[in-house]
Each structure stands twice: as C-alpha cells, then as structure tokens.
Amino acid sequence: MSSAPRVRETADLSIGDLAARFGLATHVLRHWEDMGLLAPHRDPAGRRRYREADVETATLILVAKGIGLSLDEIRTLFIAAPDRGARRELLRAHQARLQEQIAQAQAALTALGHAMDCGAADMRTCPNFRDLLARALPLVGDPEQRSGPLLRALTSHEPGN
C-alpha cells in the first residue's frame, strides 16, 4: 500500500523535482545525462521527465560515489556492463585505493597519538620526532611519496623505541 504513492510520486518528475529530492543542483543531473549515466525521457515540449527507474539510477550513482567510485567507474560498472572479470578488476583496484587510504589514516593516527603523548617540552627535541624527521627527509621531495609512503615510513616503529 505504501509503495503506490511513492511510485506515483516519482513516476514523472521534472529535473528540478529530482534534483531537489536528492539535494543536487540540476546541472549535476544534466552532467550525469551527458555522461550516459541517466537517460530521462522527454515530454512533448522536450522537457526532461524522470521515472522511478531514473530515481533508482540516481540513488545508485550517489551510493557508488559515496564509496568513492568516480563517475567514469560508475559508468563502466553499471552502464557499459563489463564482463565479470573486468568488473572484479575495477573493484579490486578501488579496494586497493581504499586500503591505501585506510593505511594513510592509520599512520596519521599513530603519528598524532605520539605527538599527543610525547613528554618533550618541545616536539623538535623529542628523539622520536628527530628520528621521524630523518626518515622523512629523503621522501618529502617526491610528491608521490608525501602522503601514504611518507606517513608509513614515519610511523613504522612504535613511539618510544
């Protein structure tokens, strides 16, 4: 019974209605359409009209973006319909990126924990901090090393060692 009003409510939405429903600007929906992610039908006057399937697609796009997939990856996964092997490879690569981000965040938490617990009056005089700087020196000149690899190198030992 509750699904009938919802279907009726979303059976034929304008671009403004759909954008408002998700808290998006209308240009976002147009961009998704340009990318082939959404394909609204047109009314006789040529205006975009969105149906329940479009609402579901917009939801899928937002969920996929929420887990960090790019619009190109979303298009590949859900529109281009790659074979299972290609889909798994794309998702495996994304999983590796997420694991790298988690490792970076964990390394940052470790470094922050040491900084908060350090007993030195001036962090720059802390032996662990001095060691950290010595390990950082060869990495900071390389932009690709500044985030994850640098953080892991800097936190590769327990504070106090």
N, C-alpha and C positions, 0 to 999 in steps of 0.2 A: 504494500500500500504506500509506503513512504517513497518507493522508487518512482512511482508515476509522476508526482510533482517535480522531482529532480530531473527526469527525462524531459518533461515539458519545459521546465525552467531553462535547460541548456540545449533544447532542440534546435534553436535558431538564434544564436547570439550575434550581436554586432561586434566589430573589432573592439570598440570601447567597452562593451559589456564583458567580453572575455578578458581583456587587459585588466579591468577593474576587479574581476573575480580573483585574479592571481596577484594583484598589486604590481602589475607591469605597465610600462609605457607602451602605447600602441606601436611605436617604431620597433620594439623588440619582436612583436608578433610578425610585423612585416619582414624583418630580418630573417626570422625563422622560416617564413614563407619563401623568401629569396634563396635560402639555403636548401630548400626542398624538404624541410622538416615538417611543415604544416601545409595543407592543401585545402583551404576553405573553398566552399562553393560560392558562387556569385548569384545574387538575386537579379531580377530583370533589369534593375538600374545599374548593375555592375558592382554593387557593394559586397564586400566580403560578409559571408554568413558562416558561423561556426556551429557545428553539430556536436553531439555527445562524443563521437569518435575524436573530434578535434580537441575537446576538453581533456579526454584521456591522453591524447598525444602531448598536449601542453603539460599535463601532470607528469608524464614520463620524462619529458625534457627537463623539467625542474628537478625531479628526483635524481636523474642522471647527472645534472650539473651539480647537485648537492653532494654527490660522492666524488666530484672532481673531474668528471669527464668533460672534454671540450665539445663544442658543437660539431666539429668535424668527426670526432669519435662517435658521438651520438648518431650522426647521420650514417656513418659506416655500420654501426651496430644494428640500428633499427630501421633504416630506410633502404640502404644498399643490400641488406640481408646477406652478409658474408657467410661463407660456409663455417661449419662448427670450428674447424681448426683455426681459421683466420680470426673468428670471434674470440676464441680462447687466447690466442696470441695477443690481440689488442688488450684484452682484460688482464692478461698476465703482465704486460708492460705497465698498465695502470697500477696494478697491485704492487709492482716493484717501486714505482714512484711514491706510492703511499707509504710503503715500508721505509723508504729513504726519508720521507718527511717525518715519520714517527721516530726514526733513529736520530734525526736532527733535533727534534723536540726533546727527546730523552737526554741527549747530550747537553742541550741548553739547560734543562732542569738540573742536571748533575753539576754543571758549572755554576749555576745560580745558587744551588744548595751549598756548595763550597764557599762561595763568596759570602753568603749569609752567616755561615758557621765559622768563618776564619777568625782566629783570635788576634791577628796582627792589627795594630793600631792603624796602619796604612797598608792597604792591599798590595801596593807596589813593593813592600818589603817582605811580604809573605814568601817563603821559599817555594811553596807550591805554585803561587802565582808567577814567580820568576821563572820557574820551570815551564809553566804554561806559555809564557811569552817566548821563551827559547824555542819551544816546539812550533809556535805559531809563525815565527819569522820566515821560514822557507815557504810557507803556504800562502801568506797574505798577498803576495804579488801576483798570484794567479787567480783571476776572477772565478774560475770553475772550482777552485779549492776553498773559497771563502766561506761557504755555508756548511754543508754536511761534512765533507772531509776534514775541514778545519775544526769543527766542533768535536768530531770524534777523536781527532788527534789530541785535542786539548783536554779531553776528558777520558783518555784511555787508561788512566790509573785512578785509584781511589784517593780522595783527598787525605792528606796526612802521610802519604807514602813518600 
